[in-house]
Amino acid sequence: MFLTEKTSGDLVEIISVSDLFNPYRTELVGRYNCGEEAQGSDKFQKARLSFLSGEGLPRC
């Protein structure tokens, strides 16, 4: 699943989808999707991510 980072507009591939659906988690593991090679994984704040349409993530 891909989301957009609000500040930069970069695509983020979500690795831990279960963290995305867990309302008690504020972070999730993903990696930037840029270039031809796979990037290293990193933690992202849910508040800084949105759907590709620009809509924010739901709170619950």
N, C-alpha and C positions, 0 to 999 in steps of 0.2 A: 504494500500500500504506500502511496506517495502523498505527502503533505507539503505545504509551502512554508518556508520561514518568513515571517511577516516583515522583518527588517530588511533582509537582503533580497527576498523573492526567489531564493534558491530552492530547488526541489530536495526534499529529504525522504529517503526510503526508510520506512519504519520496519525495524527488525523485530522488536518485541511488541507485537500487536496486542497481546494480553494486557500490557501496561497501558496501552491506549484506551482500552475499554474499562479499566479499573479506575473508578472515580476517586479513590484514595491516593493514587499515585500522581505526583506533580511532574515527574520526569519520565522519559522513555528513551529507549536505545534506538538509534538510527544512524544513518550515514548519508552524507551529501551525495547527490547523484549528478556529478559534473565530470566531464572528461570521459575518456574511454576506459580507464582502469577503475576498479572498485576502490572507493575511499575507505579509510579506517572508520570503525564505529565510534560513536560519541554519544553523550547524553544530551537530550534537548528538553527544555522546559515546555510543557504543554501550552502554557499561556503565550508562548512566542510562535506557535504553529497555527496554521489554518488549512482548510480544505483548498483544493486547487481553484475552486470557484471564488475564493476570497472569504467565504463564510467561516466564522470562528468555530472552534470545537465546542460541543455542549458541555455544560458543567456536570451533569449527572449521566 
